[in-house]
């Protein structure tokens, strides 16, 4: 088990190193912070710009390879992921941003998984009945709606409710109101900010799980071992929950294990639309400001989270499927 | 050999009443019998024609400003109204639809081609080649594509700026779109490689490329066709999503995502600017999804969800006899 884990981890480490390196070279050759600096007032001379960037370790006059060596050296020797063009340290800001993302996503991802799987089982048990058709058509509708537009439509709905009631119940952007007094008002304020994004991400998130769970369960409902169970005298409900559901949950468990680490990366679309200053919005903003180091750090972080998800997915399979053993 | 063909011909003559229909025609007929899928196809073709010839519906083009009608609702002069800058919305939507369909077709088509070639190569050679190619594939899956899109399209560097932004986005989307299918093709092709007829062809000395073309590709053909329509939808949705949050396509290039994203700020004062391109996008992705559904049923011989042809009674009877 440990040997298998070590082997997988080593392969993923090599992969992460390669993707991060490729990402760094792409970022360093395409993002040019010096161009943005020149828009400042009063306009700095090119020498001043180069000098200030050089002090941050972002010297634009070095070749990409020299900068790569300098950047990699910083990470290997000091675990220093570099600085932004505005002087902020990537390391210092990173943890805060990830925490903010996690706070937003943890509730909605858990809700999405539970509702999605439950609805999948429910619709499969009532195949081609009205409930199944309604639930599954909704999931297909979500599939052709891009996430940011879906979130925007929810925002419009929340604003509509606010207007109809005549006072601000929901906040459609942001994370909290500045200067709110602690205690009960702060809690209400928190809920008012969380409600809309959590609702939007849950409602538009479960479709994939619902369709997958429904499909896998339907694949198994007519299998021989389920028929045997019915023949032995179990009710249809017992046969489905005790026999068909267990098998059909295996691939879904794998997907869930994959999705859980994503709580910590947040989402680029949701954070941008709801102006939630987590890791996703941070990196999109930073790239707009031609920030090489933040872009690369997020790329590396995304790859690490993916690798953790992939390894967890393997373990989830061995956990729920007794036929599979790790070497 | 000659004996075999003789008997086959005899059987065919004996059963002359049973008309043999080619596989392609069966699939085509099954598809055409599905009303939803045909509606999807018709809507898609109508939108395609609109994107090519819709410009004739208006005398304005997307670069001309009408100073007398700035931010006006639909009127006889401007059928869909004008933007805040006074540009005819119909001209913009025609251009945006064309760009979106173009991105979809390029990304969908090429990514299917790449994944088929890549997956078949992995399965065919196996061993070292397979593990190296799988390593590259998994490394690509690992990269968060949206960050690469953002870096590539918002860079101030000179090298990438010479391409128009929609072409740049197409290239990046294509680069990150083929891996999933390639892995699926690989596993399918690997199981095909174990079949007797492929082994027989190998031992008979049939050239590798001929085996791939004759035996592997036709057997994964339905997967590839389905992936083509799915790829078009995926690329159109990705374009809209990326352009909407400000990465991806940028002005002065126009696409459905740029139009929708640009209109969200003033959705209450200029509602037509938001709802018109959004409706077009819905029609586009919805029609593709309907076609995809119909194609999947047409390819699946056991599917009963699209009704039956008149001859299926006899076919079913035969199946039962087996």
Interface residues (C-beta under 8 A of the other chain):
Chain A: X11 X12 X15 X16 X18 X19 X22 X23 X26 X27 X29 X30 X31 X32 X35 X36 X140 X143 X144 X145 X146 X147 X148 X149 X152 X156 X265 X268 X269 X272 X273 X283 X284 X287 X288 X290 X295 X298 X299 X302 X303 X306 X307
Chain B: X135 X138 X139 X140 X141 X142 X143 X144 X146 X147 X148 X150 X151 X152 X154 X155 X156 X157 X159 X160 X233 X237 X238 X240 X241 X244 X245 X246 X247 X257 X260 X264 X267 X278 X282 X285 X286 X288 X289
